[in-house]
Amino acid sequence: MEESRSEGHAPRTGGRRGARHSPRTWMQRTQVPEVPSSTELDESAEEPLLGRRGGEDGGRRARRRWCLGVGAGGARSALASDATECYAPLTDMPSSDPNIGPHFRYEVNEMMRVVYEGNGVRKIARYREKKLVRSGWLSRRIWHTTYLASGYCWVQILLLWLAAGLVAVVVYSILFSVNDKTVESLQTGLRISDTLRTLAAFILGFYLEKTINIWWTLRHDTLQQLMNIVDNMCLRMAIYFPGNSYDDRHARETIMRYGILSLALLFKDAREVDVWSKEEAERAGALNMKDLLEERLLTKREARLLENVPAKSQMCWVWISSLFTKWCLDGRLPDPVGNQNMFLEYSEQARNAISTILAQLNMQFPLSYSHLIVFFSKLYMIILSVEAGVTFGSSLHHTNYADVISKCFILTIAPILYQGLLEIKEHISNPFRDDITDYSFKMFHARLRNECTAFFKCAMDPPYTSLEDPEPAVLPPQFIERQVNTAMYDFDAR
C-alpha cells in the first residue's frame, strides 16, 4: 500500500483494525500531490489536459469522505452503529490525478467543511446551520472564523473603555464638591446615545441590506449563470463528441478547460479591484498565472497570449467562439449554422455575466454616503464611551449599580455589533478574495470539473448501448452550405 495519498483520497474504512485516529486525523495525514513545475508542463495545447477515462471510478470512490470516531472501547469499526460519519458530496471532491487539478485539502468535521487552497488560504465550503443555531455558536471553530477573532475588535473595545475611564476621572474630580441631587439629575439627563442609536441602526441596516442583496445576486444570478453556461456547453460536447478517440477527447476537454479557465481568470480580475500596490497584487495572486499552469488549466503559449491583456476572463470566450467557428468550417459538428449561432449566444451570455460581475465589484456606494454611515456608527460608540465614563464617575458620589451594569454591558456589546456589521459589509463587497468566508475557486473548479466529466462519461456509455451495439448515438457532422451570389463578383475583370 502506498504510504502517501493524493489530496483526493480518503482512507478505506474496512482496513487496518489496529489503527486509531481522531475523526479529523486522516485529513491531517493527506498530502498535497507533487505538481510538476510550469517548466515541466507540456506547452502544446493539442494534448487533452483534463480528464482520463481509465481509473476514474475507483479513485472517485476512494475519495468519498468517511470520518469515523473512536468508540467507548477504543476500537474503530466502519460497521459500528455509533460511528460518527463525516460526509461530503462527490461533486466537491478534488482531483485524484497529481498532474491535473484541482488540488486542495478538504477537511470535513462535525461543524463545517473547509477547503485548504494552499499558501495559508482556507475557505468555508459549508457550515452546519442546524448545529450552529443550537450549541455550535459556542464552538471555537466558529469563533475563529468571525469578527470576534479580529484583534481590532478587542483593541477598539479597550480604547473605548480607556476613554470611559478617563472621562470618569474627570467627572469625579468635577463633582467632588456638588450635592447628590445634582449628581442624580446628571445621571438621568444624559441620554444622548438613545437617539443616536436609533438613527445609526436605521442607516446602517439599510446600508448592509443593500450590500447583502448585491452579494446574493452576484452568487446566484451572474456567477451561477456563468457556471451554468460552462455546464451546458460541456453537455452539448458530450453528445457531439462521445467517443474515446483523441479528437473527441481533445474537443470536449478543451471546451471544459476554457470554461473553467474563464472562471479562474475572473477570480484574478476580481482580486485586482481591491489591490493598491503591485506587491499586494502579487500576494493576492492577481498577476501570477503559475497556479493555472500547474493545474493544467493553461498552456504556456496561452499564458503568453494573455500577457498585458485586460479582462482576461472574457478572452476565453473569444477563444471558444473562434474554436467553434473552426469546427463548423471543418465539418465536425451537426447543423453547423445552428450550432454556430447557439455557441455564439453562449459566449455572449458568459461574457455579459463576467462583465456584470466586474461592474458590480467596481461600483461602490458614494464615498459621502459610506463616510456618513461610518461616521455616525463611530460617533455612537464614542458617545457611549463618554456616557459610560460620566456614569462611572458620578456613581462614586451617588451609587447607582443598575445604571453602571447597564453601561458596562452596552459599552462592550455595541462596538462588537456596529463594528462587526461594518466589517461584514466590507468583506462581502468583494467575495472573490482570500477571506475564510469568501468564494472558493478550488471548490467551484472541483464542482464544474466533476459535473462535466460525469457528462462525458455518461455520454460515452448510455444505458441503451449493448455488447452488440456498444457505440452511443452521434449525429453525423456536416459542412456549412452557403449560397454564393455571383453578382457580387466581377468575373470579367480578369
Secondary structure, DSSP 8 states (H G I E B T S, - for coil): --S---TT----TTS-TT----TTHHHHH--------TTTS---SSS--S--STTHHHHHHHTS-------TTS---TT-TT-------GGG---S-TTSS---EEEE-SSEEEEEEETTEEEEEEE-HHHHTTTGGG-HHHHTTSGGG-HHHHHHHHHHHHHHHHHHHHHHHHGGGS-HHHHHHHHHH--HHHHHHHHHHHHHHHHHHHHHHHHHHIIIIIIHHHHHHHHHHHHHHHHH--S-SHHHHHHHHHHHHHHHHHHHHHHHHHHHTT--SHHHHHHTTSS--HHHHHTTSS-HHHHHHTTT-SSHHHHHHHHHHHHHHHHHHTT-BSSHHHHHHHHHHHHHHHHHHHHHHHHHHH----HHHHHHHHHHHHHHHHHHHHHHHHHHHHHTTS--HHHHHHHHHHHHHHHHHHHHHHHHHHHHT-TTSSSTTS--HHHHHHHHHHHHHHHHHHHHS-TT--SSS-S------B-------GGGS-GGG-
